[in-house]
Amino acid sequence: MKDFLQSWSEDLCSSSPLSLRATVEVLGERSADIGPRSEKAKVRVVAHPADRFEVVNKMSKTEALDRLGHPEAVVFGILDVLMVSMTAPLRNVRLVLDQVEFDPIRSSAMAFRQAGRDAGRKIVEEWKKSPATY
């Protein structure tokens, strides 16, 4: 059987990547009540134009954040959006994870991933508003 995941990633990497036109600062949030539990996570991300994809984590490393899947979950959430929300992936970005707010009980890896998706959507919105430079 054909390896569809491999085919998708090759197609994604072969398309011309889009780049940010200006620095964008966004706040990604997840605050939701899901049945008997709730989720909470907040991340501030600064996205800069770059030659390639890069992530810089400026937050201090803590055991609690590592246990919650941060920063990986945030980055994967942002990539969920940047890679597929437009005609080509927005890959040439330098992400600076600047600030995080979490609750030791209500935060989880999925809450951070959703906060990352929210940040990704806001980065794309800002990209669409910025004037094209050719």
Phi, psi and omega in degrees: 000147180296141177273094185292325179295316178297316179298317179298314183292324177295318179296318180296318182284337181275341179285154180291120182287150174268155179235152173294150179261340181205164178290138182232132175246126183226160175242116177264132184229148171222117175215106185213145172261120184240094182061234184279357180232170178226159180237144179211132173197146178218136177223140173253126184234136173248122180253127181245149171299144181207171177276339180207173179283133181210147178234132176238123180258108182268359182273149179291142182283126177230153179297321181298315180293321177299318180297327181277000177085017179266138010265355185305315182298321179296313182297316178297323177296318178296315180296327176309321184271312186297330185278338187228003186273353180228184183294335176220157181291143174269086189258331185275077186221139171251112181265128175247113177278108194262322187207149179220143172234133180212163177243127184299340180259316186271347181271149179208172177300319180293323177297319177293323179295319178294322176296322176296318177298319178298317178297318178299317178298321180290325176296315179296318178301315179294322178299317180293330179282333185286144181292144180289142176239116182244000000 
